[in-house]
Each structure stands twice: as structure tokens, then as C-alpha cells.
Amino acid sequence: MEIFNTAVTLEYPLSFTDDIRGDILVDVGSGPTLYQVMSGCERFDRVILSDFLEVNRRELQSWLQEGKSSIDWTAYFKYVCELEGRR
């Protein structure tokens, strides 16, 4: 994973079928949230979240690098996994 000055590479209302896969998924205007790309992390080699505001990019970087966030994403990840039939 890479951190860019204006984007954070990470690996929901998006729901992908098994035939949708790719190299890079780009989310423009991510805000400080992850839910919109949770399903994509299993189907794309790289997921890039980007946002104009530094405070939003900082929140994403904090979650990526330190596992810290002002939001506990555990329940969201579990829910997405349940919807997709994963544990």
C-alpha cells in the first residue's frame, strides 16, 4: 500500500459480482470513510481513496498506518463480509 499526498491507497454501497475484477479501483471524494469500497478490496489489486480535504486524508492514513480511527469499522466490515458470504 502506498500513501500519496492527495490519495490514500487502501485495500459499500458498492457490491461487486464475481466477474467484476481489476487492477485498480479509484474512489474520488472518499471523505474520511471506508464503507464505499469495502467490497472492492477482494476484487481489485489496489484500491485508491482520494479526498480534497487534508483532514479526511489524515483520518484514512491514521487508519491505514496505525489501525486508529475515530470510527470503529469492525461492525461495518463484519456486515459486508456477512452480505458477501465470508467470515
N, C-alpha and C positions, 0 to 999 in steps of 0.2 A: 504494500500500500504506500501511496505517496501523498504528501501534503503539498499543495500548491498555494500560492499567495491568494488566489481568488477561488480556489476549489479544494475540497477535501475528498480524497479517494477512499471509499469505504466498501467495504464489501459489506401505504399499502392500499391504498385503494387499488394499486396495480395487482393484477392476478394474471400470471403467465401460464399458458398451456405448455405441455411438454415440448411442443415443436417450436416454441419461441425461445431462441438462444442467441448468443452473440459474444463478441469480444468486449464491447464497451457499452454500458448503459449510462447516459448522462441525464441528470435531473437538474434543470435550471430553475433557480429560485427556490432552493430546498428549505430555506429557513433553518431553524435550529432542530429540525425533526428528521427522524429516520423512517417513520412508518410507510411513507410513499414508495420506498424502494426495497422493503424487506423481502419481498418475493423474488426480486431480481438478483439477489446475491448468490443464489444457487444456479442461476441460468446464464450469468454473464461473468466473464473473467475479471472485469473491472467495473466498478460502479463509482461514478463521479458525482458527488453532490457539490453544488455551487450556490453561492449567495452573494449578493452585493454588500450586505452589512457585515462588517468585521465581527461584531458581537455574535452573530449567528455562526460564522465560520469558526470562531473561537470555541463555541459550545460543541460543535461537531469534532473539532480537533481534540478537545478535552476528553470526549467520549472515546475517540479512536485511540489516543495515545495513553491515556491514564485509566480508562474504564470508568471515568467520573462524568456524571451529567446531572443537571438539575431535574431531569426526568428519569424515573426508573423505567427502562424499556423492557424489563423482564416479562411482564404480563402481555405486552404487545407482541413480543417475539413468540411467546408460547401460543398465543391466539392464532397468529399467522401459521405457525407450524401445525396446529390442530386443523386449520382450514385446508392445509395442503397435504394432510395425512402423514405428517412427520412427527417425530417425538421431540 
